[in-house]
Amino acid sequence: MTFPPGPPPYGYGYPPPPPRPGVIPLAPLGLGAILSGTFAAFGRHWKQLLGFTAAVYGTAILVVGAAIGIAFVAVGDLFPPVFDLPSGEEPRWDDVQPLIVAFVLVWILAMITMVCANALMAAACPAVIQEAVLGRPTTFGALWRRSWSRMPAVLGTVLLTSLALAIPFVILIAGMVGMFLALFAASNTSSDITDGNWLLVPALAFLLALLVTPLALWIWVKFSLAPAAAVMEGQGAIASMRRSSTLIRGFWWRSFGILLLVAIATTFVSWVIQQMLSLLSAAPLAAIDFTGDDATAVIAAFAVVLAFLVVGQLVSQLVVSVFPPLVAALLYVDLRIRKENLAPDLARAAGITVPEPGPRGDWGRQH
C-alpha cells in the first residue's frame, strides 16, 4: 500500500496496510488481487492440486473404461450381425436392442462419474483457498478427506444449479422444435414457401435465444459461489445456494465480469494446450510407413499418440477444473470481507493480532 508524500494531514497517522498471512491481503480485493491470489494459491499447492486432479479424473477414466470393457464383453458378439451385414440387408431389432441398451447404460455411468469427479474438484478448490488465505499448508490426504466429506453438499449445488440452468435451455429447445415442426407442417400444406415467410423461423429462434441467454447467465452467476459456501461454511446444498445468492446481490455485474473473463481465458488456454500436444503427437504417425508390415512400430506410434492425448486432456482438465473454482472461492472471500467484515476474523484465525480503532479514528495500539 502506498501513501502520498509528506506528513499525514491534520495530525492523523496513516493506517497500517492490511495483514497478509497468505495469498491475499485481508481487505476488499480488486481483480488484480483475485487473479494474483489464484496463481499464488496454485503455486503453493500445485502438487496437491495436480495429484488430486490426476487421482479424480484418472479414477473416472478407469471406471468408464471398465464399463466399456464389460459392455463389450456382454454384447460384443452382436457387432458383426449389426455392422457387418451384406449389402441391402437390414439388421434385426433383436440384435440392435442390446447394443442400444449397453450404450445408454455406459453413457449414464460416464455422466454420473464425470459429475461426481467435477463435484470433487469443486470441493477441493475452496478447501485449498481456505488454507491458502490463512497461509497454512495442506497435504494431499487432508485435501482428499475434506473434499470427500463435503462432496455430497457440493454435488447437490452442482445438480441443482444445472437443473436451474437447464430450464432456459429446455425452453429454447422446445421453442425451436415447435417452430421447425410448424415450418414442416406449412411446407406440407403449401408447396410455395418462397415468399420469404420461412425466414421468420430462424429469426424467431434467434430472438428466443437472446431472451433465454440472459436468464441462464443470471442463474450461473447467482449460484456460482454455492460450492465455496458448502465447503467453507459446512452448509447443505440449498443453504449454500441461498448463501451464494445473498453474497452476489449487489455485486452481480462485477462477479459476472470476473467469472466470464476467467472462463474465457481458461477455455482458450486449454484449447491451446490441446492443439500443441496434438501437433506433437502427430510426429510419430508421420514417421510411420503404414504400407509396410511392421505392426510393432504402428502399435508403438499409436501408444505414443494415446499418451500425448491423455496428458493433454489431463493438463487441459487441470486448467479448466481448477482455476475457475479457485477464482470463485476468492470471490466468495472478497464478498464476505466487503459485506460482512470477515477480515478481522480471518486475521485472528491466522494468529494475527488485530488492531482496534483509536479514539480519533486512526488505528490504535495492538493488544
N, C-alpha and C positions, 0 to 999 in steps of 0.2 A: 504494500500500500504506500502511495506517495502523497506528500502534502506540499502545499505551496511554500516557497522560500520565505524566510523571515520568522519572527516570533509569532506565537499563537495570538489571535486577536482578543482583546478585552481581558487578557489575563487567564484565559481558559487554556488548558492543555489539550493537545491532540489526543484523541482516544487511541489506545494501542490497536495494532492490527488484530483481526480475529484469529483465534488459535487455529492451528492446522496440525492436528495429531496424525492425520492420514493423507489421503489423496486429494482432499478439497479443503479449503478454508471453511470454518464453521460460520458461514454467513450466506445471505442470498447469492445465488450463483448466476452468472451470465452464461451465454452459450459457450464462450471460450473455456470457462472453468469446468463446465459439464463435460466438454469433449476432452480436455486435458486430464480431468479426473478419470474419465473412462479409460484412456490409454494408460494412465498411471496404474489404475487397478488391474488392468490386463497385464501390464509389465511386471507387477509384483506377484501376480498369481497365475501366470501363463501356464506353468507346469500343471497346476491343479486343474485349470480350465481345459487345457489340451487333453490331459488324461481323462477327465470327466467326459469330454466330448467323444473321445475315441471309445471309451467304455460304453457309453449310452448308445451311440449310433452303430458301433461295432456289434453290440448285442442285438440291436434291432435288425441289422443285416443278417446276422446268423439265424434269428428267429424266422425271418421272411424266407431266407434260403432253405431252411429246414422244411418250412411249409410247402415251398415249391417242390422240393425233393419228394416229400410224402405224396403230394398230389400227382407227381409224375409217375411214381411207383403204382399209385392206385388206378390211374386212368391212362397210363402211357400206351397200353395196348390198343387204345381206341384211336390213336393218331392216324395210323395207316388207313383204317376204314373211312375216316372223315376227310383227310387231306391228300391221300394218295389213291384217288379213285380214277378209273378210266374216263376218258373224255365223254361228256354227255351224261354221266351217271351221277345222281344226287345222293348225298349221304343219308342214312336213316336217322330218324329222330331219336331212336333208342341209343344210337352211338353219340349223337351230338349232345344230348341232355346231360350225361355225366361230365363232359368236358365243361359245359357252361356252369354247372354246379361247382365243380372244382375251382374254376377260375373265380367265381364270385366269392367262394369261401376264402381263397388265398388273398383276394383283394380286400375283403373285410378285415382279415387278420393283419394285413400290411397297414391298413389305415389305422386300426386300433394301436398297433405297435408304434407307428410314427407319431401319433397323437400323444401317447404316453412318453415317448422319448422327448418330444418337444416340451411337454409339461415338466419333465425332469430338468431340462436345460433352463426353462423359465423360472424354476425354483432355485437353481444353483446360482444364477447371476445375482439376484438380490442378496443371497447369503454371502457371496463374495464381497459385494458392495458394503454390506453391513459391517464386515470386519475391516475392509479397506478404509472406510471413512474414519474409523477409530484407530487406525494404524496398527491393528492386531493381525498377526499371521494366522493362517489356516492350513490345514492338511487335507489331503485327498479323502482320508477316512472321515474326518469331521464334516467336510463338504458333502460327501455322499450321504451320511446319516441325516444331516439337516435337510438336504434336498428330498430324500426319500420320505421323511416324516411329513413334509409339507406338500408333497406331490399330489395327494388327493384334493386338497383345497385349491391348489393351482390348477389342477386338471379341471376342477369344477368351474373355475373362472374362464379357462380357455374354451370349454364346451359351451358355457352359457353365452360368452361373447360371440363365439362362432355361430350359435343359434340366432342371436340377435342380428348379426351381420348377414345371416342367410335370408332373413325376411325381405330386405330390399331387393336382393338378387332374385329371389323367388318371384317377387312382384314383377321385376324386369323381364325375367324369362317367360313368365305367364303372359305378360302383355305382348311380347314379341311373337310367341307361339300363336296367340289368338289373332294377331294381325296377319301373320302368314297364312293361317287357316282361312281367314276371311278373304285374303287375296286369292288363295287357291279356289275357294268356292266361287268367287266372282269370275275367275278365268274359265271355270266350267260352265257358267251360265251365259256368259257372253264371250264371243270369240274376238271382239275388238277391245283390246286394253291398251291401245297405242295412243289414247288421248291424253296421257300424262297423269291420270289419276293414280296409277300404281306407284308413282313417286311418293305418295303420301305414306306408304308403308315404312320405308327406311327413315323418312323424316319424322314420323311419329315414334319410331323405335329410338332414334337418336334423342328426341325430346324426352322420352321416358327415361333414358339413361342419364340425361342431365338432371332430371328431377330426383332420381334414386341415388346417384353417387354422393351428393352432399349428406344424405341421411346415413349412408354407410360410413363415410368419413367421420361424421359426428359420433356415431356409436363406437368406432375404433378408438378415437381419442378419449372419449368419455370413460371407457373402461380399460385404458392402456396401463394404468398403474395398479390394477387389481392383483396381478401376481406379486408385485413388490409388497403390497399391503398384506397379502396372505402369508408371506414369508416373514417380514419384519415385525408384524403385529400379531401373528399367530391367529388370524381370524379365519372364519369359514369363507366359502366361495361367495355367497350372497352378500355377507357383511363386507367382504373385500371389494366387491363391485360398488357397493354404496360408498365405501370409503374413497375409492378412486373418483367416483362422480363428485363427491364433496370437494376433494382437493383440486380437481380440474376446474370447478366452477369459478369463473372469473379469470381464468388463465388458459382458456381453450385455444385461442389463436396462437399464443406463444408455444404451448405444448404441441399443437399441430405442426407448427413450423419446424420445431426441433426434431420431432419424430419423423416427419416427412423427409427432412434433409438427411437424417441418418439412414432411413430406409433406402433412399435413392443411392446414397454413397456406398452402402454395404452391398446392395444388389449389383452395382457397377463393378466394384472390386471383386466380388465373387465371379462375375462373368469374365473379367479379365484373367483371373487365376485359372478358370476352367479352359479358356481359349489358349493360354500359354502352355498348359500341360497337355492339351490336345495336340498342339503343334509338335511338342516334344515327343509325344507318344507315336506320332506318325513316322518318325525317323526309322524305328526298327522295321516297320512294314515296308518302307520304301527300299530297304536294303535286301528284301527277301525276293527271290525268284520263285514265284508261285507256279511257274511252268515245270519246275523240277520235281523230283520225288523225295526231297529231303523233308520228311514230315516233322522231324525233331526241331529243325530251325523254325518252321512255321509255328509250331506249338510254343516255342520259346518266345517268338516275336509277339504272339498274342498274349502270352503271360505278362510280358513287359508292358504291353498296351493296357491290359487289365489293371496292372499295378499302378500305372500312371493315372488311370481313370478313378481308381479307388482313392488314391492320395489326393487327387484334385477335388473329388467330391467331399472328402473329409475336411480339407482345408477350406473350401468354399462354404461348407456347412458350419465350420467353426466361425467364420466371419459373419454369416447370416444369423446364426442362432445365438451368438454371444454378444456382439456389440449392441444391437438394438435393445435387448433386455438390460444390459449394463447401463445404457443411457436412460432408459425408463426408470430404473432404480434410483439413479442420481437425480432425475427429475422429481421423483417422489420425495427424496430427502430435501431437495430445494424448496418444493412447495410446502412441506411441513415446517421448514425454517421460516419461510415467508408468512405463513398463515397461522402457525401455532407456536412460534418462538422455540423451536426444537433445539437451537444451537446450544444454550446452556446445559440442557440435559445430555447432549452428545459430548460436550466438553467434560462434564462430571463423569460420564461413563468411560471416557478416555483417561481419567485420572488427572485432569487439568483443573486447577482452582480457578473458579470464575470470579472476576472482579465485580463488585457491585457499584452502581452509580453513586457518585458523591453528592453532597447537598447542592452543588452549583450546576449539576447536570453532566460534569465530566466523570470519568471513571475513578472510583475511589481506590483505596488500597486493597490489595489482595488479602484474604483471610487465611 
